[in-house]
Amino acid sequence: MGTAFFVFLQNFRTKGYFIMEKSKNDVKKYAINFSEKQISKPRKHTAGKIDITTGKPLMMCKLYIPSKEYRPADIDLGTDSNGIDRNERKGYINIPYHSVYKDKNKEGRLFVYFDAERPLKINFAGEKTGRTVNYKPEYDSPEPLQLTAEEFVHLYDGAKRTKNRNVSHDRTTEKSKQHAKDSKKTSQER
């Protein structure tokens, strides 16, 4: 049994075996393009998982979801069973660092692929409740949210955010007009 597993590992590590398995599965994949600021630094897996290709601890990172202002307007993450509003919390998913790729066309941009069938679990950051346990602050823990890859990709969809951008553009235009009026008044007083 031990030798059979060793042979399996040798076959799994070769590129031909990996490509052959990929060509059999015609699974639709979704890509997400994001900035370097939306991802955490790589860290070792907390449960001690080992990367089978290298034999070293699996390096993971957190991919943060866009905040409420930068999400499409039709996205509502809802409330969990404890009554915690997930829309107001910082959310993230854990992904292996080796699946994050740098975009060669745009500097500072990264991307990752997700299988269509894979469910993604969005974790949410806890906030202080005001109570202390052993002289340490106690945090609440929002329940995670399960999404499909297609729904998760929609969180990063920029097409729906144009309305919010136009509102901020109108504000800056109004400020610049007001600034121009103020500067004309001061120049006429001189």
C-alpha positions as CSV (number, residue, x, y, z in Angstrom):
1,M,0.0,0.0,0.0
2,G,2.8,2.4,0.8
3,T,4.5,1.9,-2.6
4,A,1.2,2.4,-4.4
5,F,0.8,5.8,-2.7
6,F,4.4,6.7,-3.6
7,V,3.7,5.9,-7.2
8,F,0.5,8.0,-7.1
9,L,2.5,11.0,-5.7
10,Q,5.1,10.7,-8.5
11,N,2.4,10.6,-11.1
12,F,0.5,13.5,-9.5
13,R,3.6,15.7,-9.4
14,T,4.4,15.3,-13.1
15,K,2.9,18.0,-15.3
16,G,1.5,15.6,-17.9
17,Y,-0.7,13.9,-15.3
18,F,-2.0,17.3,-14.1
19,I,-2.7,18.5,-17.6
20,M,-4.4,15.3,-18.5
21,E,-6.7,15.5,-15.5
22,K,-7.5,19.2,-16.3
23,S,-8.4,18.3,-19.9
24,K,-10.9,15.7,-18.8
25,N,-12.8,18.2,-16.6
26,D,-14.4,20.9,-18.7
27,V,-15.4,22.9,-15.6
28,K,-16.3,26.5,-16.2
29,K,-13.9,28.8,-14.4
30,Y,-14.4,32.4,-13.2
31,A,-11.6,34.9,-12.8
32,I,-11.4,37.8,-10.3
33,N,-9.1,40.7,-10.9
34,F,-8.2,42.7,-7.8
35,S,-5.5,45.0,-6.4
36,E,-2.6,44.1,-4.1
37,K,-4.4,46.0,-1.3
38,Q,-7.3,43.5,-1.3
39,I,-5.1,40.5,-0.3
40,S,-3.2,39.7,2.9
41,K,0.4,38.6,3.2
42,P,0.8,34.8,2.9
43,R,0.9,32.8,6.1
44,K,1.0,29.1,7.0
45,H,-2.2,27.1,7.1
46,T,-3.5,27.1,10.7
47,A,-4.4,23.4,10.6
48,G,-1.0,22.4,9.3
49,K,-2.0,21.3,5.8
50,I,1.0,20.3,3.7
51,D,1.3,21.3,0.0
52,I,1.7,17.9,-1.8
53,T,3.8,19.4,-4.6
54,T,6.5,20.9,-2.4
55,G,6.1,19.0,0.9
56,K,6.2,22.3,2.8
57,P,3.3,23.9,4.8
58,L,0.5,25.2,2.6
59,M,0.7,29.0,2.4
60,M,-2.7,30.7,2.5
61,C,-3.8,34.3,2.2
62,K,-7.1,36.3,2.7
63,L,-8.8,37.8,-0.2
64,Y,-11.0,40.7,1.2
65,I,-14.3,41.3,-0.5
66,P,-15.2,44.9,-1.5
67,S,-16.8,47.1,1.2
68,K,-20.5,48.1,0.9
69,E,-19.7,51.3,-1.1
70,Y,-17.7,49.4,-3.8
71,R,-20.1,46.4,-4.2
72,P,-22.9,46.4,-6.8
73,A,-26.1,47.9,-5.4
74,D,-28.1,44.7,-5.9
75,I,-25.8,42.7,-3.5
76,D,-27.2,42.1,0.0
77,L,-25.3,39.7,2.3
78,G,-28.1,39.7,4.8
79,T,-28.1,39.1,8.5
80,D,-27.0,35.9,10.3
81,S,-29.1,34.0,12.9
82,N,-27.6,36.2,15.6
83,G,-28.9,39.4,14.0
84,I,-25.5,40.6,12.9
85,D,-25.7,42.6,9.6
86,R,-23.0,41.1,7.3
87,N,-23.1,44.1,5.0
88,E,-21.4,46.3,7.6
89,R,-18.6,43.8,8.4
90,K,-15.2,43.2,6.7
91,G,-15.5,39.9,4.8
92,Y,-12.8,37.6,3.3
93,I,-12.2,34.2,1.9
94,N,-9.1,32.0,2.5
95,I,-7.3,30.9,-0.7
96,P,-4.0,29.1,-1.4
97,Y,-1.3,31.6,-2.2
98,H,0.0,29.6,-5.1
99,S,-3.3,30.1,-6.9
100,V,-2.9,33.9,-7.0
101,Y,-1.3,35.2,-10.2
102,K,0.2,38.6,-11.1
103,D,-1.4,40.5,-14.0
104,K,1.4,41.2,-16.6
105,N,-0.6,43.9,-18.3
106,K,-1.4,46.0,-15.2
107,E,1.1,46.6,-12.4
108,G,-0.3,46.1,-8.9
109,R,-3.2,43.9,-10.1
110,L,-3.6,40.2,-9.3
111,F,-6.1,37.6,-10.3
112,V,-7.4,34.2,-9.2
113,Y,-9.6,31.5,-10.8
114,F,-12.5,29.7,-9.2
115,D,-14.3,26.6,-10.4
116,A,-18.0,27.1,-11.1
117,E,-19.0,24.2,-8.9
118,R,-16.9,25.1,-5.9
119,P,-18.8,26.8,-3.0
120,L,-17.0,29.6,-1.4
121,K,-17.3,30.5,2.3
122,I,-17.0,34.2,3.2
123,N,-15.9,34.8,6.7
124,F,-16.6,38.0,8.5
125,A,-14.6,39.9,11.1
126,G,-15.9,40.1,14.6
127,E,-16.3,43.3,16.6
128,K,-15.9,44.0,20.3
129,T,-19.1,43.4,22.3
130,G,-18.1,45.6,25.2
131,R,-17.7,42.7,27.6
132,T,-14.4,41.3,28.9
133,V,-13.4,37.7,29.6
134,N,-10.2,37.2,31.7
135,Y,-9.5,40.9,31.2
136,K,-9.5,40.6,27.4
137,P,-12.2,42.1,25.2
138,E,-14.9,39.7,23.9
139,Y,-15.7,39.6,20.2
140,D,-18.9,38.5,18.5
141,S,-18.6,36.0,15.6
142,P,-20.8,36.5,12.6
143,E,-21.7,33.2,10.8
144,P,-20.0,32.6,7.5
145,L,-21.9,32.9,4.2
146,Q,-21.8,30.3,1.4
147,L,-21.8,31.5,-2.1
148,T,-21.2,29.9,-5.5
149,A,-18.3,31.1,-7.6
150,E,-20.6,32.9,-10.0
151,E,-22.3,34.9,-7.1
152,F,-18.9,35.6,-5.6
153,V,-17.5,37.0,-8.9
154,H,-20.5,39.3,-9.0
155,L,-19.2,41.0,-5.8
156,Y,-16.3,42.3,-7.8
157,D,-18.4,43.4,-10.8
158,G,-17.6,47.1,-11.6
159,A,-20.4,47.6,-14.1
160,K,-23.0,48.1,-11.5
161,R,-21.0,50.7,-9.5
162,T,-21.1,53.4,-12.2
163,K,-24.1,55.1,-10.5
164,N,-22.2,55.4,-7.2
165,R,-19.1,56.8,-9.1
166,N,-21.3,59.4,-10.9
167,V,-22.6,60.7,-7.5
168,S,-19.0,61.2,-6.2
169,H,-18.0,62.8,-9.5
170,D,-20.9,65.2,-9.2
171,R,-19.8,66.2,-5.7
172,T,-16.3,66.9,-6.9
173,T,-17.6,68.9,-9.8
174,E,-19.7,71.0,-7.5
175,K,-16.8,71.6,-5.2
176,S,-14.6,72.7,-8.0
177,K,-17.3,75.1,-9.3
178,Q,-17.6,76.5,-5.8
179,H,-13.8,76.9,-5.5
180,A,-13.7,78.7,-8.9
181,K,-16.4,81.2,-7.6
182,D,-14.5,81.8,-4.4
183,S,-11.3,82.5,-6.2
184,K,-13.1,85.0,-8.6
185,K,-14.5,86.8,-5.5
186,T,-11.0,87.1,-3.9
187,S,-9.4,88.3,-7.2
188,Q,-12.1,91.0,-7.6
189,E,-11.5,92.3,-4.1
190,R,-7.8,92.9,-4.8
